[in-house]
Amino acid sequence: NTRAPLSMIMLDIDYFKQYNDHYGHIRGDECLKQVAQLLSQSATRSRDFFARYGGEEFVLILPDCDEKAALQVAQRCRAIINAAAIPHAKSQ
């Protein structure tokens, strides 16, 4: 028992139902794939685990990662998604 920290980050896409309703399910699937590809860049260590949890929800499991480091990863996730600037006319 090493008592090493383990962090989990859960993410979901805001207004995804509205995105699907406005752009259609094919574009919605493409959006999910794009977001997944972008978020997978945030789990950079070989032991990090990234997965789609359900619907528009994703999870990052970060072994040997304390709260401070997990916050940095979460902020990196947000920055990567913001930089992608995926158009969403119904997000407001």
C-alpha positions as CSV (number, residue, x, y, z in Angstrom):
1,N,0.0,0.0,0.0
2,T,1.8,3.1,-1.2
3,R,-0.9,5.6,-0.2
4,A,-0.3,7.5,-3.4
5,P,-2.8,10.1,-4.4
6,L,-5.4,9.4,-7.1
7,S,-7.4,12.1,-8.8
8,M,-10.5,11.9,-11.0
9,I,-11.8,14.7,-13.2
10,M,-15.3,14.5,-14.6
11,L,-16.2,16.8,-17.5
12,D,-19.3,17.4,-19.5
13,I,-20.1,19.5,-22.5
14,D,-22.3,22.5,-21.6
15,Y,-25.4,22.9,-23.8
16,F,-24.8,19.7,-25.7
17,K,-28.5,18.9,-26.1
18,Q,-29.0,22.3,-27.7
19,Y,-26.0,21.6,-30.0
20,N,-27.6,18.3,-31.1
21,D,-31.0,19.9,-31.5
22,H,-29.6,22.8,-33.6
23,Y,-26.9,21.1,-35.7
24,G,-28.2,17.5,-35.8
25,H,-26.9,14.2,-34.4
26,I,-24.2,13.6,-37.0
27,R,-22.6,17.0,-36.2
28,G,-23.2,16.2,-32.5
29,D,-21.2,12.9,-32.9
30,E,-18.4,14.8,-34.7
31,C,-18.3,17.3,-31.9
32,L,-18.0,14.5,-29.3
33,K,-15.1,13.0,-31.3
34,Q,-13.4,16.4,-31.6
35,V,-13.8,17.1,-27.8
36,A,-12.6,13.6,-27.0
37,Q,-9.5,14.0,-29.1
38,L,-8.8,17.4,-27.6
39,L,-9.3,16.2,-24.0
40,S,-7.1,13.1,-24.6
41,Q,-4.2,15.6,-25.0
42,S,-4.6,16.5,-21.4
43,A,-3.9,13.0,-20.1
44,T,-0.3,13.1,-21.1
45,R,1.3,10.4,-18.9
46,S,1.2,6.8,-19.9
47,R,-0.7,5.7,-16.8
48,D,-3.4,8.4,-17.1
49,F,-6.7,7.1,-18.3
50,F,-9.3,9.1,-20.3
51,A,-12.7,7.8,-21.4
52,R,-16.1,8.9,-22.4
53,Y,-18.3,8.2,-19.4
54,G,-21.7,8.6,-21.0
55,G,-23.6,11.0,-23.3
56,E,-21.5,14.2,-23.3
57,E,-19.6,13.2,-20.1
58,F,-15.9,12.4,-20.0
59,V,-13.6,11.2,-17.2
60,L,-9.9,11.5,-16.6
61,I,-8.3,9.2,-14.0
62,L,-4.9,10.4,-12.8
63,P,-2.9,8.0,-10.7
64,D,-0.2,9.6,-8.5
65,C,-1.8,13.0,-9.0
66,D,-2.6,15.2,-6.1
67,E,-5.3,17.9,-6.0
68,K,-3.0,20.7,-7.1
69,A,-1.7,18.8,-10.1
70,A,-5.3,17.7,-11.0
71,L,-6.4,21.3,-11.0
72,Q,-3.7,22.1,-13.5
73,V,-4.9,19.3,-15.7
74,A,-8.5,20.5,-15.4
75,Q,-7.4,24.0,-16.4
76,R,-5.4,22.6,-19.3
77,C,-8.6,20.8,-20.4
78,R,-10.6,24.0,-20.3
79,A,-7.9,25.9,-22.2
80,I,-7.6,23.3,-24.9
81,I,-11.4,23.3,-25.5
82,N,-11.6,27.1,-25.4
83,A,-8.8,27.4,-27.9
84,A,-10.6,25.0,-30.3
85,A,-13.5,27.5,-30.4
86,I,-16.1,25.0,-31.6
87,P,-19.0,27.0,-33.0
88,H,-22.2,26.7,-31.0
89,A,-25.0,29.2,-31.9
90,K,-27.3,28.0,-29.1
91,S,-24.8,28.0,-26.2
92,Q,-26.1,31.1,-24.5
